[in-house]
C-alpha cells in the first residue's frame, strides 16, 4: 500500500538519476573526443617531422654524391609528399630547404649542410621554418 502523494516520488527520482547520468556521460564523451583530436594532431606532427627529416636526409645523401645537386622535386613518400631545394652558400656550405606535406598540413625546415671535398656531407644546423 502506498501513501497518498508518494506514488510519483520514485518516478521523479528515477528521472533525476537518468538526467545526471546523461550529463556525466555527455561530459565524458566530449572529453574523449578532445583527447582523440589531440592524439591525432600529435600523430600528424610526428609524421610531418619524419617526412621533413627524410627530405633533408635524401638531399644530404645526394649532395654527398654530387656537389651540384639542385634538390628533390616533390614526390610521394611515406603517405605524404616531400621536396627540397639546395642553395650553394660557397666553400662547401649549402642551404637545404625541405618541405613535407601530409594531409592538409605542411612543414618546412631549413638545414645548413657542409660538404668537405671527397667526404660525406653532414648537417651542421637545422631549424623549423613553419608548419
N, C-alpha and C positions, 0 to 999 in steps of 0.2 A: 504494500500500500504506500502510495506517495502522498505526501502532504500537499496541500494546495499551494501553488506558486513555485514549487521546486521542480516541476516537470521539465522546464526549459533550461534549467541551470546546467545540466550535463551537456546538452547540445551547445550552449554558449561557450562552455569551457573547451569542448572539442574543436569548435571553430577557432577559438583563440589559439589553441595549440597548433592547429594547421596553419594559421596565419604566421605565427612566429617561426615555425619550421620552414615555411616557404620563403620568408625573408632571409633566414640563415642560409638556406641553400642557394638563393639568388646571389648573396654576397660571396659565397664560396665559389660559385660559377664565374663570377666577374673576376675574382682574384686569380683563379686558374687560367682564365683567358688572358689576363695581363701577363702572367708568368710565361705562358706559352708564346706570346708575342715577343717578350724579351729574349727567350731562348732562341727563337727563330732569328732575331736580329743578331744575337751573338754568333750563331752558326754562319750567317752571311758574312759577318766581319772576319771570321776565321778563314772562310773560303776566299774572300777578297784578298786577305793577307797572303795566303798561299799562292793565289794566282799572280799577284803583283811580284812576289818573290820569284816565282817561276819565270816570269817575263825578264826580270833582271838576270837571273841565272842563265837563261838561254842566250841573252845578249852578251854576257861576260864570256861564256864558252865560245861564242862565235868571234868575239874580239880577240880571244887568245889565238884563234886560227888566222885572223886577218885584221890588221890594224885599220883597214879601210872599210870595215863593216858598217853599213848605214843604220841598221836596226832591223827589227822584226815587224813585218806588216801584220795587220790584225788577222788573227786566225783563231779557230776553235781550240780550246784546251781545257780539259777537266770540268766540263759542264758550263764553262764561261768563254770569254774571249780575252786574248791578251795581245798587246802590241808594244813596241818600243821604238825609240829613235836615239841615235848616237850623235852627239855633237863633240867633235875634237876640240880640246882646250889647248893642246900643244904639249910637247915634251913628254909624250906617253900618257897624258891625262885625258880622260873622256868624261863627258856628262851624259848619263843614260837616263832618259825619262821613259818610264814604263807605265802602261795603263792596263788595268784589269777591269772587266765588266762581267757582272754576274747578276742575272735577273734585270732589275731596273736600277741597280746601283753600280757606280763606277768609282774606282780608286786609282789615283795617280801618285807614283812615287818617283823620287829622283835619287840617283846614286852617282857618286864620283868614283870613277874606276881608274886604276893605274895599271898600265901595261908596260913593264920594262922590256927591253929588246930580248928576244928569244926566251921569254919566260911567260908563265901564265898570268893572265890579267886577274886583278883582285879588287874587291870593293873596299874603298877607303872610308867613305861616308855614305850614309843612307838616310833619307827622310821622306815622310809622307807629305805630299803637297796638298791633296784634297780628297775628300770622299764624295 
